[in-house]
Amino acid sequence: MRIAVAIYAVVDARTSQGAIWISLNGIGISIVTLPVAFLGEMLGMKPDYRRNLDMAFAIRVCTVLGYLLGAGLATVARALFANGETG
């Protein structure tokens, strides 16, 4: 399901013509891949999002980071709420 959403977002960002006088074409993908773009800028290796391989890599890394963040938050929440229960 996530792959289908990612493919749709990339295709939409690449084929969208934008509005009349302002174009936010690709801003959704730029926001989603911000962690990879930021790290790439810091390391001097900015991904070229016109290439499908770079786009796929950035989306995959950000998906893994999002999963790890969510899993970490769930672990912290479980630890916080489990300590209050004496059962």
Biopython code that builds the backbone (N, CA, C, O; Angstrom):
import numpy as np
from Bio.PDB.StructureBuilder import StructureBuilder

atoms = [
    (1, "MET", "N", (0.827, -1.200, 0.000)),
    (1, "MET", "CA", (0.000, 0.000, 0.000)),
    (1, "MET", "C", (0.866, 1.258, 0.000)),
    (1, "MET", "O", (0.601, 2.203, -0.743)),
    (2, "ARG", "N", (1.915, 1.262, 0.848)),
    (2, "ARG", "CA", (2.779, 2.437, 0.922)),
    (2, "ARG", "C", (3.503, 2.671, -0.394)),
    (2, "ARG", "O", (3.717, 3.814, -0.798)),
    (3, "ILE", "N", (3.882, 1.579, -1.066)),
    (3, "ILE", "CA", (4.568, 1.726, -2.346)),
    (3, "ILE", "C", (3.634, 2.346, -3.366)),
    (3, "ILE", "O", (4.055, 3.182, -4.165)),
    (4, "ALA", "N", (2.373, 1.948, -3.349)),
    (4, "ALA", "CA", (1.405, 2.516, -4.284)),
    (4, "ALA", "C", (1.216, 4.013, -4.032)),
    (4, "ALA", "O", (1.124, 4.799, -4.976)),
    (5, "VAL", "N", (1.158, 4.400, -2.766)),
    (5, "VAL", "CA", (1.018, 5.818, -2.432)),
    (5, "VAL", "C", (2.260, 6.599, -2.864)),
    (5, "VAL", "O", (2.149, 7.708, -3.387)),
    (6, "ALA", "N", (3.433, 6.023, -2.647)),
    (6, "ALA", "CA", (4.679, 6.690, -3.040)),
    (6, "ALA", "C", (4.758, 6.847, -4.555)),
    (6, "ALA", "O", (5.151, 7.902, -5.053)),
    (7, "ILE", "N", (4.385, 5.799, -5.287)),
    (7, "ILE", "CA", (4.404, 5.878, -6.751)),
    (7, "ILE", "C", (3.426, 6.935, -7.232)),
    (7, "ILE", "O", (3.750, 7.724, -8.120)),
    (8, "TYR", "N", (2.229, 6.956, -6.652)),
    (8, "TYR", "CA", (1.245, 7.967, -7.033)),
    (8, "TYR", "C", (1.771, 9.377, -6.763)),
    (8, "TYR", "O", (1.612, 10.269, -7.596)),
    (9, "ALA", "N", (2.396, 9.581, -5.603)),
    (9, "ALA", "CA", (2.907, 10.907, -5.250)),
    (9, "ALA", "C", (4.001, 11.351, -6.207)),
    (9, "ALA", "O", (4.041, 12.516, -6.603)),
    (10, "VAL", "N", (4.880, 10.446, -6.578)),
    (10, "VAL", "CA", (5.965, 10.799, -7.503)),
    (10, "VAL", "C", (5.418, 11.097, -8.890)),
    (10, "VAL", "O", (5.807, 12.083, -9.515)),
    (11, "VAL", "N", (4.524, 10.254, -9.369)),
    (11, "VAL", "CA", (3.943, 10.489, -10.697)),
    (11, "VAL", "C", (3.167, 11.793, -10.709)),
    (11, "VAL", "O", (3.263, 12.557, -11.670)),
    (12, "ASP", "N", (2.396, 12.065, -9.654)),
    (12, "ASP", "CA", (1.635, 13.303, -9.573)),
    (12, "ASP", "C", (2.558, 14.519, -9.531)),
    (12, "ASP", "O", (2.285, 15.531, -10.177)),
    (13, "ALA", "N", (3.640, 14.422, -8.779)),
    (13, "ALA", "CA", (4.575, 15.548, -8.677)),
    (13, "ALA", "C", (5.284, 15.811, -9.993)),
    (13, "ALA", "O", (5.584, 16.960, -10.315)),
    (14, "ARG", "N", (5.553, 14.769, -10.752)),
    (14, "ARG", "CA", (6.279, 14.932, -12.011)),
    (14, "ARG", "C", (5.383, 15.337, -13.165)),
    (14, "ARG", "O", (5.860, 15.932, -14.131)),
    (15, "THR", "N", (4.091, 15.029, -13.088)),
    (15, "THR", "CA", (3.206, 15.348, -14.206)),
    (15, "THR", "C", (2.292, 16.537, -13.954)),
    (15, "THR", "O", (1.639, 17.019, -14.879)),
    (16, "SER", "N", (2.237, 17.014, -12.720)),
    (16, "SER", "CA", (1.347, 18.126, -12.391)),
    (16, "SER", "C", (1.836, 19.408, -13.065)),
    (16, "SER", "O", (3.033, 19.690, -13.105)),
    (17, "GLN", "N", (0.892, 20.166, -13.587)),
    (17, "GLN", "CA", (1.238, 21.406, -14.266)),
    (17, "GLN", "C", (1.258, 22.604, -13.330)),
    (17, "GLN", "O", (1.754, 23.668, -13.702)),
    (18, "GLY", "N", (0.729, 22.450, -12.128)),
    (18, "GLY", "CA", (0.730, 23.549, -11.167)),
    (18, "GLY", "C", (-0.457, 24.462, -11.362)),
    (18, "GLY", "O", (-1.358, 24.184, -12.153)),
    (19, "ALA", "N", (-0.439, 25.555, -10.628)),
    (19, "ALA", "CA", (-1.544, 26.516, -10.671)),
    (19, "ALA", "C", (-1.288, 27.551, -11.760)),
    (19, "ALA", "O", (-0.401, 27.388, -12.597)),
    (20, "ILE", "N", (-2.074, 28.607, -11.734)),
    (20, "ILE", "CA", (-1.980, 29.619, -12.771)),
    (20, "ILE", "C", (-0.697, 30.438, -12.650)),
    (20, "ILE", "O", (0.064, 30.533, -13.613)),
    (21, "TRP", "N", (-0.447, 31.026, -11.488)),
    (21, "TRP", "CA", (0.720, 31.904, -11.370)),
    (21, "TRP", "C", (1.759, 31.407, -10.377)),
    (21, "TRP", "O", (2.858, 31.957, -10.302)),
    (22, "ILE", "N", (1.426, 30.378, -9.618)),
    (22, "ILE", "CA", (2.392, 29.815, -8.677)),
    (22, "ILE", "C", (2.410, 28.305, -8.854)),
    (22, "ILE", "O", (1.366, 27.681, -9.045)),
    (23, "SER", "N", (3.582, 27.732, -8.791)),
    (23, "SER", "CA", (3.712, 26.299, -8.962)),
    (23, "SER", "C", (4.383, 25.698, -7.739)),
    (23, "SER", "O", (5.525, 26.027, -7.417)),
    (24, "LEU", "N", (3.672, 24.824, -7.070)),
    (24, "LEU", "CA", (4.241, 24.086, -5.950)),
    (24, "LEU", "C", (4.539, 22.654, -6.377)),
    (24, "LEU", "O", (4.481, 21.719, -5.579)),
    (25, "ASN", "N", (4.857, 22.515, -7.654)),
    (25, "ASN", "CA", (5.118, 21.214, -8.233)),
    (25, "ASN", "C", (6.295, 20.543, -7.528)),
    (25, "ASN", "O", (7.399, 21.087, -7.507)),
    (26, "GLY", "N", (6.065, 19.380, -6.960)),
    (26, "GLY", "CA", (7.113, 18.614, -6.324)),
    (26, "GLY", "C", (7.372, 18.949, -4.869)),
    (26, "GLY", "O", (8.256, 18.352, -4.256)),
    (27, "ILE", "N", (6.629, 19.887, -4.294)),
    (27, "ILE", "CA", (6.896, 20.283, -2.917)),
    (27, "ILE", "C", (6.541, 19.156, -1.936)),
    (27, "ILE", "O", (7.181, 19.024, -0.893)),
    (28, "GLY", "N", (5.545, 18.357, -2.256)),
    (28, "GLY", "CA", (5.196, 17.242, -1.378)),
    (28, "GLY", "C", (6.325, 16.234, -1.271)),
    (28, "GLY", "O", (6.636, 15.763, -0.177)),
    (29, "ILE", "N", (6.937, 15.901, -2.391)),
    (29, "ILE", "CA", (8.059, 14.969, -2.394)),
    (29, "ILE", "C", (9.256, 15.595, -1.687)),
    (29, "ILE", "O", (9.994, 14.902, -0.986)),
    (30, "SER", "N", (9.449, 16.882, -1.863)),
    (30, "SER", "CA", (10.570, 17.552, -1.187)),
    (30, "SER", "C", (10.404, 17.528, 0.328)),
    (30, "SER", "O", (11.384, 17.367, 1.055)),
    (31, "ILE", "N", (9.189, 17.685, 0.805)),
    (31, "ILE", "CA", (8.943, 17.659, 2.247)),
    (31, "ILE", "C", (9.121, 16.240, 2.790)),
    (31, "ILE", "O", (9.711, 16.046, 3.853)),
    (32, "VAL", "N", (8.612, 15.264, 2.062)),
    (32, "VAL", "CA", (8.703, 13.876, 2.519)),
    (32, "VAL", "C", (10.158, 13.411, 2.576)),
    (32, "VAL", "O", (10.538, 12.681, 3.491)),
    (33, "THR", "N", (10.958, 13.821, 1.625)),
    (33, "THR", "CA", (12.348, 13.371, 1.561)),
    (33, "THR", "C", (13.314, 14.371, 2.189)),
    (33, "THR", "O", (14.513, 14.322, 1.917)),
    (34, "LEU", "N", (12.816, 15.262, 3.015)),
    (34, "LEU", "CA", (13.661, 16.276, 3.640)),
    (34, "LEU", "C", (14.823, 15.695, 4.446)),
    (34, "LEU", "O", (15.933, 16.217, 4.344)),
    (35, "PRO", "N", (14.625, 14.633, 5.246)),
    (35, "PRO", "CA", (15.782, 14.109, 5.985)),
    (35, "PRO", "C", (16.923, 13.653, 5.089)),
    (35, "PRO", "O", (18.088, 13.906, 5.396)),
    (36, "VAL", "N", (16.603, 12.982, 3.981)),
    (36, "VAL", "CA", (17.647, 12.513, 3.073)),
    (36, "VAL", "C", (18.281, 13.694, 2.347)),
    (36, "VAL", "O", (19.498, 13.730, 2.167)),
    (37, "ALA", "N", (17.470, 14.654, 1.930)),
    (37, "ALA", "CA", (18.015, 15.824, 1.247)),
    (37, "ALA", "C", (18.916, 16.624, 2.181)),
    (37, "ALA", "O", (19.967, 17.109, 1.765)),
    (38, "PHE", "N", (18.512, 16.763, 3.437)),
    (38, "PHE", "CA", (19.312, 17.516, 4.412)),
    (38, "PHE", "C", (20.650, 16.825, 4.656)),
    (38, "PHE", "O", (21.701, 17.466, 4.637)),
    (39, "LEU", "N", (20.604, 15.505, 4.886)),
    (39, "LEU", "CA", (21.846, 14.770, 5.091)),
    (39, "LEU", "C", (22.724, 14.789, 3.840)),
    (39, "LEU", "O", (23.948, 14.880, 3.932)),
    (40, "GLY", "N", (22.092, 14.704, 2.683)),
    (40, "GLY", "CA", (22.853, 14.788, 1.435)),
    (40, "GLY", "C", (23.546, 16.127, 1.275)),
    (40, "GLY", "O", (24.692, 16.186, 0.830)),
    (41, "GLU", "N", (22.860, 17.201, 1.633)),
    (41, "GLU", "CA", (23.468, 18.540, 1.578)),
    (41, "GLU", "C", (24.645, 18.634, 2.540)),
    (41, "GLU", "O", (25.691, 19.187, 2.199)),
    (42, "MET", "N", (24.472, 18.089, 3.748)),
    (42, "MET", "CA", (25.541, 18.149, 4.744)),
    (42, "MET", "C", (26.769, 17.347, 4.308)),
    (42, "MET", "O", (27.901, 17.733, 4.599)),
    (43, "LEU", "N", (26.545, 16.241, 3.614)),
    (43, "LEU", "CA", (27.647, 15.389, 3.168)),
    (43, "LEU", "C", (28.134, 15.738, 1.758)),
    (43, "LEU", "O", (29.089, 15.137, 1.264)),
    (44, "GLY", "N", (27.484, 16.699, 1.116)),
    (44, "GLY", "CA", (27.875, 17.109, -0.236)),
    (44, "GLY", "C", (27.399, 16.160, -1.319)),
    (44, "GLY", "O", (27.965, 16.143, -2.412)),
    (45, "MET", "N", (26.365, 15.364, -1.039)),
    (45, "MET", "CA", (25.851, 14.400, -2.011)),
    (45, "MET", "C", (24.350, 14.578, -2.177)),
    (45, "MET", "O", (23.584, 13.673, -1.847)),
    (46, "LYS", "N", (23.924, 15.708, -2.672)),
    (46, "LYS", "CA", (22.493, 15.976, -2.825)),
    (46, "LYS", "C", (21.914, 15.067, -3.908)),
    (46, "LYS", "O", (22.422, 15.031, -5.029)),
    (47, "PRO", "N", (20.847, 14.330, -3.572)),
    (47, "PRO", "CA", (20.251, 13.449, -4.578)),
    (47, "PRO", "C", (19.593, 14.247, -5.704)),
    (47, "PRO", "O", (19.036, 15.321, -5.482)),
    (48, "ASP", "N", (19.670, 13.703, -6.905)),
    (48, "ASP", "CA", (19.031, 14.309, -8.070)),
    (48, "ASP", "C", (17.668, 13.645, -8.234)),
    (48, "ASP", "O", (17.579, 12.513, -8.708)),
    (49, "TYR", "N", (16.611, 14.346, -7.845)),
    (49, "TYR", "CA", (15.276, 13.752, -7.839)),
    (49, "TYR", "C", (14.679, 13.594, -9.230)),
    (49, "TYR", "O", (13.562, 13.095, -9.364)),
    (50, "ARG", "N", (15.384, 14.000, -10.245)),
    (50, "ARG", "CA", (14.916, 13.730, -11.606)),
    (50, "ARG", "C", (15.217, 12.288, -11.998)),
    (50, "ARG", "O", (14.638, 11.759, -12.947)),
    (51, "ARG", "N", (16.132, 11.653, -11.255)),
    (51, "ARG", "CA", (16.467, 10.247, -11.506)),
    (51, "ARG", "C", (15.601, 9.366, -10.619)),
    (51, "ARG", "O", (15.486, 9.607, -9.417)),
    (52, "ASN", "N", (14.994, 8.346, -11.213)),
    (52, "ASN", "CA", (14.107, 7.455, -10.464)),
    (52, "ASN", "C", (14.834, 6.719, -9.346)),
    (52, "ASN", "O", (14.256, 6.501, -8.281)),
    (53, "LEU", "N", (16.077, 6.335, -9.559)),
    (53, "LEU", "CA", (16.827, 5.605, -8.548)),
    (53, "LEU", "C", (17.072, 6.471, -7.307)),
    (53, "LEU", "O", (16.930, 5.995, -6.181)),
    (54, "ASP", "N", (17.434, 7.719, -7.511)),
    (54, "ASP", "CA", (17.643, 8.629, -6.374)),
    (54, "ASP", "C", (16.344, 8.879, -5.625)),
    (54, "ASP", "O", (16.329, 8.925, -4.395)),
    (55, "MET", "N", (15.260, 9.039, -6.365)),
    (55, "MET", "CA", (13.951, 9.266, -5.746)),
    (55, "MET", "C", (13.528, 8.044, -4.936)),
    (55, "MET", "O", (13.055, 8.181, -3.808)),
    (56, "ALA", "N", (13.696, 6.859, -5.501)),
    (56, "ALA", "CA", (13.318, 5.636, -4.799)),
    (56, "ALA", "C", (14.164, 5.446, -3.545)),
    (56, "ALA", "O", (13.645, 5.046, -2.503)),
    (57, "PHE", "N", (15.453, 5.726, -3.635)),
    (57, "PHE", "CA", (16.328, 5.600, -2.473)),
    (57, "PHE", "C", (15.901, 6.560, -1.365)),
    (57, "PHE", "O", (15.826, 6.172, -0.199)),
    (58, "ALA", "N", (15.622, 7.804, -1.727)),
    (58, "ALA", "CA", (15.231, 8.807, -0.732)),
    (58, "ALA", "C", (13.915, 8.425, -0.058)),
    (58, "ALA", "O", (13.791, 8.541, 1.162)),
    (59, "ILE", "N", (12.953, 7.980, -0.822)),
    (59, "ILE", "CA", (11.668, 7.589, -0.250)),
    (59, "ILE", "C", (11.832, 6.372, 0.648)),
    (59, "ILE", "O", (11.216, 6.303, 1.712)),
    (60, "ARG", "N", (12.649, 5.418, 0.240)),
    (60, "ARG", "CA", (12.866, 4.220, 1.041)),
    (60, "ARG", "C", (13.542, 4.560, 2.380)),
    (60, "ARG", "O", (13.129, 4.070, 3.431)),
    (61, "VAL", "N", (14.575, 5.394, 2.330)),
    (61, "VAL", "CA", (15.273, 5.768, 3.564)),
    (61, "VAL", "C", (14.333, 6.532, 4.496)),
    (61, "VAL", "O", (14.333, 6.292, 5.704)),
    (62, "CYS", "N", (13.544, 7.436, 3.955)),
    (62, "CYS", "CA", (12.615, 8.196, 4.797)),
    (62, "CYS", "C", (11.518, 7.303, 5.367)),
    (62, "CYS", "O", (11.048, 7.541, 6.479)),
    (63, "THR", "N", (11.105, 6.283, 4.624)),
    (63, "THR", "CA", (10.118, 5.337, 5.135)),
    (63, "THR", "C", (10.693, 4.551, 6.310)),
    (63, "THR", "O", (10.016, 4.353, 7.318)),
    (64, "VAL", "N", (11.932, 4.107, 6.180)),
    (64, "VAL", "CA", (12.582, 3.374, 7.267)),
    (64, "VAL", "C", (12.750, 4.281, 8.489)),
    (64, "VAL", "O", (12.502, 3.856, 9.617)),
    (65, "LEU", "N", (13.169, 5.525, 8.265)),
    (65, "LEU", "CA", (13.311, 6.463, 9.381)),
    (65, "LEU", "C", (11.973, 6.711, 10.073)),
    (65, "LEU", "O", (11.913, 6.761, 11.302)),
    (66, "GLY", "N", (10.911, 6.864, 9.304)),
    (66, "GLY", "CA", (9.582, 7.056, 9.874)),
    (66, "GLY", "C", (9.131, 5.844, 10.674)),
    (66, "GLY", "O", (8.538, 5.986, 11.743)),
    (67, "TYR", "N", (9.412, 4.647, 10.156)),
    (67, "TYR", "CA", (9.054, 3.432, 10.883)),
    (67, "TYR", "C", (9.817, 3.353, 12.203)),
    (67, "TYR", "O", (9.229, 3.070, 13.246)),
    (68, "LEU", "N", (11.132, 3.606, 12.155)),
    (68, "LEU", "CA", (11.944, 3.546, 13.370)),
    (68, "LEU", "C", (11.503, 4.592, 14.391)),
    (68, "LEU", "O", (11.490, 4.318, 15.591)),
    (69, "LEU", "N", (11.145, 5.776, 13.929)),
    (69, "LEU", "CA", (10.653, 6.814, 14.822)),
    (69, "LEU", "C", (9.353, 6.378, 15.494)),
    (69, "LEU", "O", (9.193, 6.534, 16.705)),
    (70, "GLY", "N", (8.433, 5.837, 14.714)),
    (70, "GLY", "CA", (7.171, 5.363, 15.263)),
    (70, "GLY", "C", (7.358, 4.209, 16.236)),
    (70, "GLY", "O", (6.712, 4.166, 17.283)),
    (71, "ALA", "N", (8.237, 3.276, 15.895)),
    (71, "ALA", "CA", (8.502, 2.146, 16.783)),
    (71, "ALA", "C", (9.154, 2.622, 18.078)),
    (71, "ALA", "O", (8.848, 2.109, 19.155)),
    (72, "GLY", "N", (10.038, 3.588, 17.978)),
    (72, "GLY", "CA", (10.680, 4.138, 19.172)),
    (72, "GLY", "C", (9.687, 4.847, 20.070)),
    (72, "GLY", "O", (9.716, 4.684, 21.290)),
    (73, "LEU", "N", (8.812, 5.630, 19.471)),
    (73, "LEU", "CA", (7.789, 6.321, 20.262)),
    (73, "LEU", "C", (6.833, 5.337, 20.922)),
    (73, "LEU", "O", (6.411, 5.554, 22.058)),
    (74, "ALA", "N", (6.490, 4.265, 20.229)),
    (74, "ALA", "CA", (5.619, 3.252, 20.822)),
    (74, "ALA", "C", (6.305, 2.555, 21.989)),
    (74, "ALA", "O", (5.669, 2.262, 23.001)),
    (75, "THR", "N", (7.589, 2.290, 21.853)),
    (75, "THR", "CA", (8.336, 1.650, 22.939)),
    (75, "THR", "C", (8.406, 2.562, 24.159)),
    (75, "THR", "O", (8.233, 2.111, 25.292)),
    (76, "VAL", "N", (8.659, 3.834, 23.923)),
    (76, "VAL", "CA", (8.712, 4.796, 25.029)),
    (76, "VAL", "C", (7.350, 4.911, 25.701)),
    (76, "VAL", "O", (7.263, 4.941, 26.928)),
    (77, "ALA", "N", (6.286, 4.977, 24.904)),
    (77, "ALA", "CA", (4.941, 5.080, 25.473)),
    (77, "ALA", "C", (4.597, 3.846, 26.296)),
    (77, "ALA", "O", (4.027, 3.962, 27.381)),
    (78, "ARG", "N", (4.944, 2.654, 25.782)),
    (78, "ARG", "CA", (4.694, 1.429, 26.540)),
    (78, "ARG", "C", (5.458, 1.422, 27.848)),
    (78, "ARG", "O", (4.924, 1.019, 28.881)),
    (79, "ALA", "N", (6.704, 1.867, 27.811)),
    (79, "ALA", "CA", (7.523, 1.898, 29.041)),
    (79, "ALA", "C", (6.964, 2.895, 30.051)),
    (79, "ALA", "O", (6.954, 2.617, 31.251)),
    (80, "LEU", "N", (6.506, 4.033, 29.589)),
    (80, "LEU", "CA", (5.959, 5.038, 30.494)),
    (80, "LEU", "C", (4.667, 4.563, 31.144)),
    (80, "LEU", "O", (4.478, 4.735, 32.348)),
    (81, "PHE", "N", (3.781, 3.970, 30.358)),
    (81, "PHE", "CA", (2.488, 3.559, 30.880)),
    (81, "PHE", "C", (2.550, 2.235, 31.625)),
    (81, "PHE", "O", (1.693, 1.969, 32.468)),
    (82, "ALA", "N", (3.534, 1.402, 31.339)),
    (82, "ALA", "CA", (3.663, 0.128, 32.042)),
    (82, "ALA", "C", (4.188, 0.325, 33.451)),
    (82, "ALA", "O", (3.865, -0.468, 34.336)),
    (83, "ASN", "N", (4.975, 1.342, 33.684)),
    (83, "ASN", "CA", (5.521, 1.598, 35.019)),
    (83, "ASN", "C", (4.441, 2.043, 36.012)),
    (83, "ASN", "O", (4.592, 1.843, 37.217)),
    (84, "GLY", "N", (3.373, 2.633, 35.524)),
    (84, "GLY", "CA", (2.307, 3.093, 36.402)),
    (84, "GLY", "C", (1.384, 1.981, 36.857)),
    (84, "GLY", "O", (0.653, 2.146, 37.833)),
    (85, "GLU", "N", (1.407, 0.829, 36.153)),
    (85, "GLU", "CA", (0.527, -0.274, 36.497)),
    (85, "GLU", "C", (1.227, -1.203, 37.480)),
    (85, "GLU", "O", (2.360, -1.623, 37.249)),
    (86, "THR", "N", (0.555, -1.517, 38.563)),
    (86, "THR", "CA", (1.123, -2.445, 39.550)),
    (86, "THR", "C", (0.442, -3.807, 39.495)),
    (86, "THR", "O", (0.870, -4.744, 40.167)),
    (87, "GLY", "N", (-0.619, -3.921, 38.695)),
    (87, "GLY", "CA", (-1.325, -5.140, 38.415)),
    (87, "GLY", "C", (-1.731, -5.914, 39.546)),
    (87, "GLY", "O", (-2.340, -6.972, 39.384)),
]
sb = StructureBuilder()
sb.init_structure("model")
sb.init_model(0)
sb.init_chain("A")
sb.init_seg("    ")
for serial, (resi, resn, name, xyz) in enumerate(atoms, 1):
    if name == "N":
        sb.init_residue(resn, " ", resi, " ")
    sb.init_atom(name, np.array(xyz, "f"), 0.0, 1.0, " ", f" {name:<3s}", serial, name[0])
structure = sb.get_structure()
